[in-house]
Each structure stands twice: as structure tokens, then as C-alpha cells.
């Protein structure tokens, strides 16, 4: 089973509308999502220097995911 499918199966028990809940169990705010993407993009740049030349944002990730479908 893919990791995302397992996550959806587990998290969907509590509230099927919230895929990635906040620490309080509610929806993540736009600011929280931006913070997390920025944080993990910075960490990824340490192992993948070519990312330093790229703009990484939630919007860019959304388009990237859409291209993969």
C-alpha cells in the first residue's frame, strides 16, 4: 500500500475532509502550509543544491502534482 493511501485511511477516520490536520486537529492555515513548505524546501536544498535555483511554493507544488496525473 502506498504511504499516502495508508495516511488517508488512518487520518480519514477522524475527519475525512482534513488530510493533513494541524497539531490541534483542525485544518492547516495558509500561513502554516507556507511555513512548512519553506522549512522543508530549505532542508531539501542541503541535499539537492539545484533546488537553490528554483522557486518552491505551495502553488508550484500544486502545479507539479497536477502535471504528474
C-alpha positions in Angstrom: 0.0 0.0 0.0 1.4 3.4 -0.9 2.2 5.7 2.0 -0.3 8.3 1.0 -3.1 5.7 0.8 -2.2 4.4 4.3 -2.2 8.0 5.6 -5.6 8.7 4.0 -7.0 5.5 5.5 -5.8 6.3 9.0 -6.5 10.1 9.1 -9.8 9.7 7.3 -11.2 8.0 10.5 -11.2 11.3 12.4 -12.4 13.7 9.7 -12.3 12.7 6.1 -12.2 16.3 5.0 -8.9 17.1 6.6 -6.0 15.2 5.0 -3.2 17.0 6.9 -4.5 18.2 10.3 -2.9 20.9 12.4 -1.5 20.0 15.9 -4.9 20.9 17.3 -6.7 18.6 14.9 -8.2 21.4 12.6 -7.3 22.4 9.1 -3.9 23.9 8.4 -3.9 27.6 7.7 -2.4 29.0 4.5 0.4 30.5 6.6 1.1 27.1 8.2 1.4 25.4 4.8 3.7 28.2 3.5 5.9 27.8 6.6 6.1 24.0 6.2 6.9 24.2 2.5 9.6 26.8 3.1 11.1 24.8 6.0 11.3 21.6 4.1 12.4 23.2 0.9 15.3 24.7 2.8 16.2 21.3 4.3 15.9 19.7 0.8 18.3 22.3 -0.7 21.1 20.9 1.6 20.9 17.5 -0.3 19.9 18.9 -3.7 21.7 22.1 -4.5 19.9 22.5 -7.8 16.8 23.5 -5.7 18.5 26.7 -4.7 17.9 27.9 -8.3 14.2 27.1 -8.1 11.2 28.8 -6.5 9.4 26.4 -4.3 5.9 27.3 -3.0 2.6 25.6 -2.3 1.3 26.9 -5.7 4.3 25.5 -7.6 3.9 22.1 -5.8 0.2 22.1 -6.7 1.1 22.6 -10.4 3.8 20.0 -10.2 1.4 17.4 -8.8 -1.2 18.2 -11.4 1.3 17.5 -14.2 2.0 14.1 -12.7 -1.6 13.0 -13.0 
